[in-house]
Amino acid sequence: MASIVRHPKNFWIGIIFIFFGLSAVYHAWELDMGTAGRMGPAYFPTALGSLLALVGLLGVIRSFIGHGESIGKFHIKDIVVILGAVLLFGFLMRGAGLAVAAFVLIMVASWASKKFKLAPTLLLAVGLTVFAVVLFVKLLGLPMPVVGPWLSGG
């Protein structure tokens, strides 16, 4: 039996976007909206959620028009590794500092790829760690420890 959905990836991504967009609008519903000049706490989540739901709706509409490939294999291991890397980043940030946390995040998340190679990943991790430290700590002045108390003896 032929399906009216011609591009399943666009359809399901659209549904997911609509769900999260409308969830944001729903959770901001009872907060004060404010105005464009004086935004209340509901303004940003409502605006962003509405835009996300609109993009999702466009994706669903496109799924009926264009042709596309079917949804492939769901890679649970890769999702778990990347989620673990993000959680590990959050855990290491306070104790080990931004430099260690960013380096570990990049190394562990990169390991989820089938194209993982140690030498290029080490270069990428060092480069992005230096970039993160320069951008967030030096240029933006965010109060993040570059090296945390676990490594500095403090």
Steps between C-alpha positions, in 0.01 A plus 500: 500500500640836398539769761401861443816602687770517233788612723481327841805682642345842441170377641642371830742790548203733443294315760786520751545875436126560538497303828792690657383837366149461636641364828698822545191710427290291739749529787528877453123544479439628855804730512489870423554561127594868512564696181772504238659798676461357848503122472357286776615149592255340251607707199813311392371142551171588330668666203762228461249219555262649245778530242612144569143371458469699176822346364364160601173566320693596186699177529182294527352677197822439303484130589185466288651680200861391445642152477762380747661199653346298779611518860810291557632311798466663842851521649444457874870451587597827332222691674599358839870582442424861400254549787760353737761742364272797570421377851870439563571856384254633756654288775860595414436871447503599867769269627743473207427827318408600146820378336469141624121485464504628140785268403325194649167601340653515153697177538209295636240642258733444204535136601134450401588551132584211272773724352676549837880524473710587802755744351253734319265486799780603738582796275133597482459467877807715575397765245139523616605502866735794438223673301247446783738632766592807296139574402316436825758587764725759337276683251157468663631501856271223623585383853611150403810340643743406223657247736282393792579432863556128438810579293617827654511374856244756615 
